């Protein structure tokens, strides 16, 4: 029976161990933290966005970081397979906006519990509190691992599923990159992906905690719009966060790293309205509040928390009666409502990123098996590979698919 060691007990590692044991291997997970699935527990704000119900082509499109590499893996273990697995082990699912799939319970811990149940059923072993220091290789083939405490585990195949370098508190502190480099693999430049953005404008601090829905945010570089997302965002004490900001963040990070030039984010608070209709809307509001001052005539147009900042940025006297506001002042309002600009100074650190962009070079991994092209019996799965997607369940789907393929291939190819 093939002995498979899985380094890392996150989404990819747990699925890899399940797949290996289910296909006749003896699978052992070595997890450095005291318990498994720590990063799963914080995904989707604790609800766990398991996958996305879109077709494979759409999923690949939403994994801008080398999504095409995943075609074989996604064909072998797609979103329907993920849902079937969850259902089999007690997690009923539901589909929400944007084809996002969640547990009906809205509890990420149910997903971790499903893996614990699945691993027990197929006879996989989980050893926690164990950090792998290095992988032993003889005659260009893996033969085992050595832990930090000096323990050795022999293996016929090893699957590295250590995660990225984001959220190190969950255990994904970049160990896999070090191990891969020691074995001769190339690790591409690591950058935060799906990460909040810091801005120069101090007025965002007054908007901390304000969430905006059904708006568009665009990345502006050298006067041109280079990316745009529609949906929800959040103001923080340092800048911007929320789903659409996270989706834009990889592009922002690339621009900041490769160019010493200004990167802006433009927020359109009223994307459904043309400039002409928006002007008409403002005029209707002013007729409704015709006897009020400007500061008291914006409650239908803006969230209460945004009004004071909006007035400051408009340079319109807050005490001015609305029936005295000029066409030029209305145009200034329209500009602010459709093009509220912020200057991005930097991304938050990689430790705060949901996903790490960069990782083990895909050119050195067989996409059909997840096996290293350099070392026999060495496999990679999940975020440690140079793949990253947008929010919406795409990253977990990639982790599950690569983990599943690495798991059964590590058994089959050794027989």
N, C-alpha and C positions, 0 to 999 in steps of 0.2 A: 504493500500500500504506500502510495506517494506521501511523503511528509512535506506539508506546505506550511511555511511560516509567513504570517501576515504582520507586517510592521505598521501598527497604527489601528486604533479602534474607532475610527470615524465612519462616515457614510460609505466611502469606497472600501475601506478595510473590512468592515462588517459584512458588506455584500460579497466581497471577495472570499472571505472565510466560509460564508454560507454556500456560495457556488462551488468552492473547492470540495467541501465536505459532502455536499449533495451529489457530487459527481464521483465520489469514491475515494477522495483523498483524506488524509488525516490533517486537519487544519487547526493551527494554533495561532491565536491573535496575541501579540505582545503590545500592550498599551501603556504608555508612560504615566498617564494620569490614574487617579484612584478608581475611576469608573469610565465606562465606554460612552461614546456618543455625545460628548460635551458640546461640540459645535452644533450638532443637530438640535440640541435643546434650545439654542438661542436663535436659530434660523426662523425667518418669518415672524419676528417679534415674539418668539416662544410658541408660535402656532405650527411652524414647519411647512413651508411650501414645498411639498414632496416632489412634484414634477409639473409639467405643463401638458395640457391635452392637445396641443397643436400637432400637426403632422411632422415627420422627421425633417423634411425640407425646411419648415419654418423654425424648428428647434435649432438646426444648424445655423440658420440665418441669424438667430439670436445669441449665438456663441461666436462673437467676432474674433475672439482669440483662438484661431486654428480650429474652428468648428468642423471643417471638412474632414479633418483627421478622425473625427468621431463617427463617420458614416457607417463603417462596419460594426462598431460597437453598438450604436443605436439600432442598427438593423437586427442585431443579435438579442438585444434587451432594451425594448423601447418603453414608452410611457405606459402603455397598456400592461406590460409585464410588471412594471413597478406597482401599479394599482392592484393587479392580481396578487402580487406578493403581499402587499399591505392587507388586503382583504383576507387572504389565507391565514394571516397571523393576527387577526383581530382588529385591524384598523380600517373602518369604513371611511370612504373618501367622498369629497364633494368638489365641484368645480365652481370657481368664482370668477369675477371680472378678469379679463385678460387670459382666460383659459388656465388660471392657476389652480392647482389641485392641492387641497388641504385635508387633514383628518376632519371628519365630521365633529369630533370632540374639540377641535381647535387646540389640542394639546400635543406639543412636540414630544413630551415624555412617552406618549403612547407609541410613537414611532420607534423610539429606543427600546421600549418594552417588547415591541414586535420582533426586533432583531434578537433580543435576548432569548425570546421564545423559539425563534427560528434556528438559532445556533445550537440551542439545547436539543432541539428535535433531530438535527442532522449530525449531532455528536461532535461539534467543533468545541475547542477549548479556548477560554479567554483568560489571560493572565494579565492583571492590571499592576500598576506601580512598577513597571519594568521598562527601562529605557534601553533601546538598542544602540550600542556604541559603534559597532562596525559589522560589516558583512564579510564572512570568510569565503575566499575563492581559491580553488585549486584547479590547475590546468584549464583556466578560463571558464570554470563552471562554479556556481555557488555551492557551498557545502554546509553552511550554517551561519549563525549570528553569535556575536559576543555582546553581553549586556554590560552596562556601566558597573554592575556589581561583580563582574567577572564570570557570570554563568554563561555556559555555551549550550546552544540548541542546534542540533544537526538538522539539515533540511535537504530535500531534493529540489525544491524550488522556493524562492522568496519573493513575496509581493510587497513592494514599498508603497504604502498608502498613508503617508505621514501628514498629508495636508500641506497648506502653504505656509506663509509667514505672518498671516493675519490672525488676530485674536489669540496671541500666544498663551493666554490664560486657559484656553481650552486644550492646549497641548500642541497646537500647530505652530511651532516656533522655528521652523526651517531645518529640522534635523535631516529630512529627506534630501534636501539640496546638498548638504555636506556629504552624506553617504554616497549620493550619485556621483559627485565630483571625485571622491576618493576612488571610485571604481572606473574613472575615466570618462564619465559622461559630461556633456556640456550642459550648463544651466544658463538659460537666457536671462537677460536683465530683469530683476524683480521690481515690479511697480505696484502700487495699490490700484485695485480695480473695485468698483462699487464702494466708493469712499466719499464721505462728506467733503465739502469745499470751504476753505477759509476766504474771506473777502476783506477788502481794504475799508469799505464804508462802515463807519462806527454806528450809523443809525440802525443797523440790523439788530444790535443788542436790544433795542426797544421792542423788537418784534419777536423776541425769543419765545418759542413755543407755538407761534402762529402757523397753522397748517392751511395751505391753499389747495383747492381741488379744481379740476377741469381747467387748468391753465397750461400754457406752453412755456418751456424754457429752452432757449437757444444758446449755443456757444458761438460767440463772435470773435473772429481772429482776422486781423488786418482788414477790418471793415466788412468782412464777409461772414455770412452764416455758414458754419461748417458742420453743425449737428443740431438736432431739435427733437424734443420729446414732449408728449402731451400726457397730463395726468396730475399727480399729486406731489407737492413738495412741502418742506418744512423749514422755517427760519430757526436758527440756533444762536447761541451767544457769540459764536465765532463766524457764522456764515450761513451755509445752505446745506440741507440734507433732504431726505425723503426719496421715494422711488425714482422719479425722473432725474433728479440730481445725481443719484448713484449711477444711473444708466449713462449719463453724460460724462461721468468723472474720468473714465479711462481716456477718452478723447482729450479732456482737459489736461490730464497728467502727461500725455504724450506731447501736447503743445508746450507745456511748461518746461518739460525736460529737454526738448529739442530746439527751442527758440527762446531767445532772450527778448521776447516781445510781450505786449499786454494781451491777456486773455480775459474776455468779458462774458458774463451771462446776462442775457436779455430775457425778462419775464413779461409775457403777455397775459394780463389778468382777465382779458375779455376776448379770447381767441375766436369765439363763435360769432362775433359781431364785426361787420366791416366798419371802417372809419366813419363813414357817413351815418350808418345806423347807430353807432356808438354816440356820435354827436347828438343825434335825435333823442337818444335815451337820456343823455345828460340834460338836454333842454326840457324834457318831460319832467325829470326830477326837480329841476329848478322851478318849473311852473308849480309843481306840487308843494315845494317848500319856499314859495315866492316871498314870504314874509320873514324868512329866517336868514341868519347869517351863514356864511359859507361853511363854517366849522360844524354847523348843525344841519347841513343839507346833504350829507354824504352817506347817511346810514343805509340807504337802499343800494348804494353803488359799491360800498367797500365793507370789509369786516371792521368792527369797531376798533380793534387793536391797530389797524393800519391807517386809520384816518389822520391822526396827528402827524405821523411821518409823511403821509401823502401831501398834507397841507404844507409842511416845511419844504418839501421838494418842489412843490408847484409855484412857490414864491407869490402865492395869492394871500392877501390879508385875510386871516381867519375871521375877522369881525365884519368883513365886507358883506353887505346884503347880496343875496344871490341874483336879485333882479338887476344888479349893477355890474355883474361879471361880463367882461367883454368877449368877443369872438376869439381874440388872440389868447386870452386866458383859458378859454375852453379848449383851444388847440393844444395848449401846454398840458392840460389835463389828459387829453387823448394820447399825447406822446407818452406820458407817464403810465397810463393804463395799459398801453400796448407795447411799451419798450422801456420797462423799468430796469435800468442797467446796474450791474455790480461788477467790480473789478476783482478777479480771482488772484489771490496772492500765492496760494499753494493748496495742495490737497492735505487732508489730515494724514497723520503718519500711517505707514503700512500696517502697524499693529491694530489700527482701528478699521481697516478695510474689511469688508465682508469676504472679499475674494482677492487672492494674489494673482496679478498678471505676470507671466513669465514662469519659468520652471524648467524641468528636464526637456531638452530639445526633442521635438516630435520626430525629427529625422533619424534619431537614434533608437526609436521604438517602432516595432512592427504594429501597424494599426489594426491588424486582424486578430492579433493575439495579445497585445500589450507587453510582449517580451522584448527585452533589450536586444539590440542588434550587436552589442559589444560583448555581453557576458551571458553565457547560457544559463537558463534557469532563473534569471532575474527579471522580474516583472514590475511594472509601475501602474498605479491606478489613482484616479482622482486629481485633486488640485496640485499635487506635486508635479504633474505634467504641465507643460506650457499650454494650457487651455483655460479660457475664462469666458463667461457669458454674462448677459444682462440679468437683472432681477426678473423673477417670474417662474422659478422652479428649474431653470435651465442648468444651473451649476450642479444641483443635486442630481438631476437626471444624468448629467455627464459622469458624476461620481459613481452612481449606481451602475451605469452601463459599462464603464471601464472596469469597475470592480468585479462585476459579474463575469465579463469576458476573461479577465486575468485569472479569476478563480478557476473556471473550468479548463481553460487552456493550460494552466500550470499542472493540472492533473493529466489531461489527455496527451500533451506533448511529451510527457516523461514516460509514458507507457510503451 
